[in-house]
Amino acid sequence: MSAALRAAASPRWPLGRHPLPAVLGLRLFPRAGGDDELALESALAAVAPEVRAAFALRVLEGLPTQSAALLLAAAGVTAPDGALRAAEHLRTTVGSQAESLLQGAEFDPCTVQARPTDLLRRRHRTRLAALAAAVLLAASTAALLTPRPEAGPHAAPATALDVAAARAADPELLVRTPGERWSDTARVDFTAWPARGARTGDTALLSRALDAWARGTGNRIPRRTGGRAGARAGDVTALRVTVTPDTPATPPSAPARLLFAGQVDASAVVLLHDGGRLVRYAEPLTGQGGAALELARADDADVTTGAAVAVSRTPLGARFLLAPWIDESAVRDLLRPDVPARPLAVSDGGVTDPVPPAPGDCGRLPALQVRSSTRIVENHSFLLADLGGLNPAHLTWTPPPGTGAPARQPREATSAAGLAAWARSACALPDLRGTGVRAVNRWEFAQQTLPERAGRATWTCTRAENWDGRARVTVAWEGPDTRTGPTPVRPPGTQAAHTAACSRFGQHVLAGTYWTAPSGARYYLAAGSRALTTVTARGPVSATVRGRVLAVRTNAAGPVRLTGRLPGTADLRGWGETEEGGAEGS
């Protein structure tokens, strides 16, 4: 495509003639079309070559806009978005028949018509061709005997991939969003973040960040000159690269969006977004020690999952760059829901004061509580938990079903009930550190009155979802004593990872566990979500009840096979436990 665009920009044939192949004794010309074909040909001839290329990629090849833009950029088109917009306008003008017209024989470059030429004209052209061949042979011999200069270190890229890599590494081509875009857009995510920080105009820093990204992920681009002492541009021997699980570790393929460039603590930090990933580059201000590069997935972010990014970590805690739509920020301890959140100071550039780290003994669990601006949504506050990555995880809560109430939907966990619920599950959050979790929802799918008037138990399903849609799911039983933690139950099958359970596509769940009452009597308990009509236990415990809860006194032990009946569907297999497991009374 690059060669075709260059040829179209500088044609080497006379005006009015087509660059058709030449065959001795034959006259070749394209097949004539009808009125529609001629109209389309005239419309294509009136636009720029890059618009014709964009039109072919979208209509003839059927590529999506983003893929077409990447190909156009790799081919050297300076404004692929503008070419695509012009191509869409042309497509609208031509109508729905554009694809069928391009698929026809009139636009097939391999289809031509042939007619014999005049014999006298053929002889004349033969003599001219022989003379031209002799001249060309002499010129070729002279060219072979002339020494060629060696290509310098800054030679132009030889392939389209090299062109794309060079463009992606050019700090002058970084995308910068206008400062107020976020307040007037229906796409509230990282694409609405403006470029912030005191060093957004530091071309040398941006260049080092882009070079580190390209070289740290295996790309080979022309080496740049001019770096700071102790950390030369392109030097990856001291570069520490961290890639969040399930994040593509590939170099940039197009100019990224600049989110931040500035000094945070003792480092110069650059934050970039390429549409699907966040990239953080940090180098020490002293010039001593190596730089760090971190990549994390961020595709399909929204107002909550695109609300904050970690820009610095020190023993005092993590600093976050907040989205421009965040008006208020505070820190609260998830283990103490009754303690008010403490306001968190934020700089003019959007960087917070350090959020204290969580100790290893689960003595406290700090989390960010933020509120969105009323310019985009009213009265919207939510919780973000730092799990060690670039993106803090969004914490939500689904309350238990009410009598005759429809299925509940996940909601923000900033209410008194939501905070009290998360205080029971928060100690499990540190186990998710470094796993690329995007959001965690605690669903209280059932409540059960315990035998012997021992209070009420809550059955929960906690779903920690990654950016690719896969998740880790934990089903647990919680007794009435808030001092005791949840008791996890074993999933059906071999593992609970990457399941649809407890999501919008897995809205039914059933679980069971052994329980010892305060009197010392032993029971087997089971409960299911709102749609279950029957619960059946088989194995060491054998019982069937109508409804969603089961409680059977037993002295048995061992795994129990649970099944639940759903209207109009097959049986639902329940979550159980190991032989040694079981909940104890309080």
N, C-alpha and C positions, 0 to 999 in steps of 0.2 A: 504494500500500500504506500510506503514511503516513496518508492521509485515512481509509482503512478502519479502521486501528488506532485513530485518534482517535475515529471514530464508534462503534466497538465499546466503547471505554472510557467514553464518555459518550453513551449512546443517547438519542435525542430522541423516542422513541415509547413509548407505555404498555407496561408489562410484560405479556407474553403475546401481543403483536401483532407481526407482521412488517413491516418497512419496504417493503411492496410498492407498486408504482405504482397510482395511482387513475385509473380510467376511468369516465366518466359512464355510468350505466346498467348497469354490469357489476360483478360481485363476483369479485375475483381471489384465488386461493390456490394455494400450491405443490402439486405432484403428490405424492400419498401413496405412500410406499414400503412395502417389506415389513419383516419383523422385523430383518433385518441392517441395512437403511438406518436404521430407527428407533434401533437400538442405537448405530450410529455417530454419529447426530445427537445422542443423549443424551451420548455420550462427549465429543464436541466442545463441547457446551454447558457441560460441567463444567470445562473448562480455560480458561486465560486467553487473551485475544485474540492475544497474540504467539505462544502455543503453536499456536493454530489456523493462524496465518500460516506458522510454521515447518513444520507438518504439510503444508500445501498446497504449499510450495516443494519439500519433499523428495519427497512422494508424487505429487502431481499434476503438478508441473513437472519432476521428476526431477533437480533441481540437486544437485551435490555439497555436502558440508557446508561447505566454505570459502566457496563462492559464496553459499550461503544465509545464512551468517553475515554476510557483507559487506552483502547486501541488507537484512537485518534491522537491522544497525547503521545503515545509511543511512536507514532508515525511523524511526529514533529509539528502537529497542529497547535498553534499557540493559544487558541481560544476554542477548545472542544465544546464547551457548553453553548457558546454562541452558534457554532456550526450545527449542533443538534437542535437548537431552537428553530433555526432557519429551515432545517430539514423537516421538522414537524409541521411548520407552516406550509411548506411545499407539499407535504403528504396530505394535509387537510385540503389544500387547493385541488389536488389531483383527485382525491376521493378514495373510496374503498377499492377501486380497481387498480390501484397503483401496483400492488404485488403481482397481479395476474398479467399486467402489461410488461413488467420487467421480466417475468418468466417466459414471455413469448419469444418467438424466433427473431423478431425485429431487433431485440436487444441482446441476442445471443452472440458473443464475440467470436464464437467458433462457426457461425453460419454465415456464409457469403454466397453471392451469385457470380458465375463466371461466364464470360463471352470471349470469342477469339478476337485478337487485335488485327489491325491492318498489316499486311505482309511487308510493304515498303517501310512503314513506320517501325516495324519490328527489326528490320535490318539496320536501320539508322540507330536505333537504341542499342543494338548489339555492339556496333562499333564504339559508341560512347561508353558502354559498360566496360569494354576491353581497355579503353584508354584510362578510365577511372580506376580499374583494377591495377594497372601498371603504376599509376601515381600512388595508390594506397600501399602497394608493395614497397615502393621506395621509402615512403614515409614510415612504414612499420620497421624497416631495417634501420633507419636512422634512430628511431625511438629505442630500439633494443640496444643499440650501441651507446646510447647516452646514459651515463650513470644517474641513478635516482637518489635523491637525498633521503636519509632515514627519517622515519616518523618521530617527531618529538614527543616528550612526555605528555603534552596537552593535545595530542591528535584527536580529531573528531571521532566519536563513537562509530564503530563499524556496523552495528546492527541496531534494529529497533529497540531491543531490550537494553542495549547500552545507552541509547538516547533517553529512554524512560528512566533509567537509573540516574543518569546525569541530571535530568530535570528534577527528580525527586530529591536529589542532594543539593539543589540550589536554594540557598536561604532566601533569595529574592523572590522566589515563586511560592513561598508559603502563603496559605490562604488565611486571611484575617477578616473576621466577622465584624461588622459595624457594632458599636457599643450598645445601641438600643434595640438591636434586632430581637432580643429575647422577649421584649414586652409587647411585640406585635407580630407573633408568629404562632401557627398552630403546631409547629414541631419544636417542642420545648425539650431539647436534649443537648448533647455536646456541640452540635452544629450551631447552636445559638450562643455559645460562649464567645465573648470578645477576647482579643489578645491582651493580657494584663501583665504587669510587672515592669520594673525600671529598666530592663535590658532587652525589651522586644526589638530595639533597633540595633542591637549588638550583633552585627553580621558574623564576626569571628566566632562568637559563642554558638550561634545558631548553626554555623557551618560545622563546628566540632560535634554538635549534637547529632546532626544529620549524618555525618561521616561515621560516627560511632554506631548509629542505628544500622546503616548499610553494611559496615564491615563486621559488626558484632553478630549479624544474622547471615553472614556468608556471602554478601554481594561484593563485587569488585568494581569500584568506580575510579575514575581518574583521581590520583592523590592530589590533595590540595596543599598549598604551601601556607606557612604562617601559622604557628600554634603557640600556645603559652609554654613556659618552661615547665618541664616535668610531665607534660601531657600533650605531646605533639598530635596534630590532627591526623587521624587515621591510625594511631598507635593503639592496637587492641591488646597488647601484651599485658597491660595493667587494667583492662576494662573488665569489670564484673557484670555479667549479664544474668538477669533473672527473668524467667518466663513463667507466668501463671499457668497452671494446668489447663489444657485444651485451647491455649492461645497459639495461633499460627506464628511460628518463629521465622518469618520471612522478611526480607528487606522491603523498604517502601517502593511502591510501583508508580506512584504519582505524588505530586506535591501535597503534603499533609497540612492540617489546620493548626495554627499556632494558638495555644491556649494561655501559655504563661512563659515568661523568661525573666528571671530576677534572682536576687540573693535571698536565701532562706537559711537561717542559722549560719553555718560556716561553709556553705556550698552555693555555687551557681547552679540554678535548676532551670531546665527547659521541659515544658510539658506540651506534647503534641497529640493530635488525634487524626487518624487516617480513615475514619468512617466506620471501622470495625474494631479498632484497638486504641488503647491509650499507651503512650510511650513517655517515660520519664527518664531524662538524662541529668545526672548530677556530677559535678566535678568540684574538688576542694578549692577554696579560694586561695589557699597558701601555695598551691602548686605542688604540694607533697602528697603522695598517695595516688591511687588510681581512681578513674572515673567509674560511675555505675550506670547501667542501662537496665530498665525494667519495662516489660511489656505485659499488658493485661487486656483481656477482651472487654469490649464496651459496646458491642453492636446492639441495636434496638433498645438503647437506654431511654429513660423518660424523665419526668420531672423529679422523681425520687432517686432512681438509680444513677442519674446524671447530676446529682446535687452537690457532690463533694469528691475530691481526689486528694489522696495523701501526697504531699510534696516534700515532707521531711520527717525523719525519725531520729530522735536522740534519746538518751536515758530519761529526759524529762517528759517524753511522750511524743505523739505524732501531731504535726501541723497539717491542716487541710486547707486546700483552696476551695472556697465555696462557690457555687453557681451564682450568676448575677441575679437570679430570682429569689435568693434566700435573704430574707429581711431580718430574721432573728435566729440566734444560735445559742445553745446552752449545753451543759454537760450534766448528766444525771447518772446515778448509780442504779443499775437495773435490779440489784438485790435489795434496794431500799425504796420501794415505790412510794412510800409516804413522805420521803424527804424531797423538798422542792428542787428542781433543776437549778444549777448554778450558771449564771450568764457567762458566756464565753466571748472574750474580746476578739475583734476582727480588725485587721488593718484596712487602710483605704484600698489596698489592692486585692482584698478578699481573702487574705491568709489569716487563719485563726491562731490564737495562742495554743501552746501544747495541750493536747488532751492526755491526761495521765494514763500510763499503761496499766493493764490489769495484772495483779500479782498472781503467782502460780497456784496459790491455795484457794482461789475463788473467794477471797475475802471481800472483794468489791469488783464490780464490772462496769467501768465507765462507758457511756454511749452518748452519741450526739443526738440532741433533740433540736430540730430546726423547724422554721416556719416559712412557707412560701410567701412571696409578695402578693398583696391584694390586686396587683396589676395583672396577674394571670389567673389566680384562683383565690376564693375567699376562705379564710379560717382553716387553712390546711397545714397542720403540723405533723411531723413523722419522726421516727427513730432510725438512726443509722449506727450499726455496730462495726467497730474496727476489727477486722479479722486478718490483719497483717498484709493485705494487698493494697493496690492502688485505689480500688473502689471499696468503700464501706458497704456492708450488706444492709438492705432495707428490712426492718423487722415489722411484721404484721401479725394480726391476731384474728381468729375466727371464733366467735362465741358459740356456746352449746346451742342446740336447737331448742326452740320453745314449743309449747303445746300447740299443735296445729299450725305452726309458723312455717313459711317456706324455707328453703335451704339458705343458710347464711352465707354471706360473701366475706372474704378477707377485708379487714378494716385496719386503720391505723391504730397502733398500740399505745397511743398517748393518753387514752382515757384512764380513769382510776381502775376500772376492771381490767383493761388491757395491760396496764403496768403491773397489777397484782398477778395476772396470769404469767407474764414473762419473768417475774421474780422466781417462779417455780422452775422454769426451764433454762434460765440464763447461764447456769454453770456448765451447760453442754456446749455453749458457743465456742469456747477456746479450742475444742476438738476440731473445729472447722477451719482453723487458721491455715492459710496458704493453699486452700483447695479451690479457689476461684468461685466462691459462692456469691451470687448476685442478690438473693433475697431469701429470708427465712420466715415461714408462716407457722404459727402454732394454732392448730385446729382442735378445739375441744368437741370431739364428735359425739360424746355420750356422757351422761351423768347417771350414777347408779346409787340407790339407797342400799347401804350395807346391812347384812343380817345382824340380829341381836342389837338393833338400834345403835350401831356403832358409827353413825354419821353417813356422809355421802362421799363417794369416790368420783373422780373425774378421769375419763379416758381421753388421751390426747394423741394427736398425730402431728409431728413436727417435720416439715418438709423444707430442706435446705437446697434451693435450686441454683444450678450453675447457669452461666450465660448461654450455653448450648441447649438448655431445656432439660438436661438430665438432672437428677437430684438424689440426695441421700435422705431416706425417710426413717424416722424413729417413731414407733408406737409405744406408748407408755401408760402405766396405771398410776394414779396419784391418790393417796389416801387423804383422809380429813386432817391429819396432822401436818401443818405447813412446814414443820421443822424437818420432815423427812423428804428426800428428793423423789423424783419419779422413778418407777421401776420399769425399765424397758422390757418388751416382750419380743420373742423371736419372730422374724418374718416368715411367711410361707415360702417354701423353696430354700435356696442356699444363701441368699443375700438380699439386702434391701436397697442396694444401690441402683440408681438409674431406672426407677420404676415410675409409673404414672400414678401410683397410689397417692391419695390426698391432694390431687390437683384437680383442675376443672374437668380432666378426662379420666379421673379415678375418684369419683365422689362417694364411693361406698367402701366401708372398712368394718371389719369385725375382729375382735381380739379377746383373749382370755388369759387368766393367770390364777395361780393358787394364792390363797390369802388365809392368814391365821388371825382369828378374832381375838380381842382382849381376853376372852374367857379361856383361850387355848384351843377352841374348836377350829377345825380346818375346813375350808370351803374352796370350791372352784367357782370363780366368777368369770363372766363373759358379758360383753356389750357390743352393740353395733350401731352404725349410723342410722339416720332417721328413716330410710326407706326399707329397712329390713322388716319382714313379717314373721319370720321363724328363725330360731337359733337352735342348732343341734350339736351336741358333743358326743364323740365316740372315742373309745380307747379305755384308759383307766377310769374315766368318768363317762357315764352314758346317760344322756338326758336330752329332752326336746321341750322347748317352751314356745308359746306364741308371743310375739313381741320382740323387743330389741335387747332385753337383758336376761341373764341367767345366773342363778346362784344355787349351788348344790353342795350340801355338806358331804364330805368324803374324807376317808383316811388314805386314799390312793395317792400315788405319785407317778410322775412320768409325763411325757408329752401327750396332749389331748388333740384330737383332730376336730376342728371346729368348722362348721359350714353354716351359712345363712341363706335364707331364701329371699330373693328379690322379685317383685311382680314382673312377669313377662320375660325373665332372663334366667340364665343358668344359676346354679348355686355359687355363692361367694365363699371362697376359702378364707379361713380366719388366720390371724396371727397367733402364735402360741408361745412356748417357752422351752428352755432346756430342762432336763430332769432335775438339775440342781437348783433351778430358779424358783421364783415365787415371791409374793409380797407378804410381808409380815404385818400383823395388826399393830395398833398403837394404843 
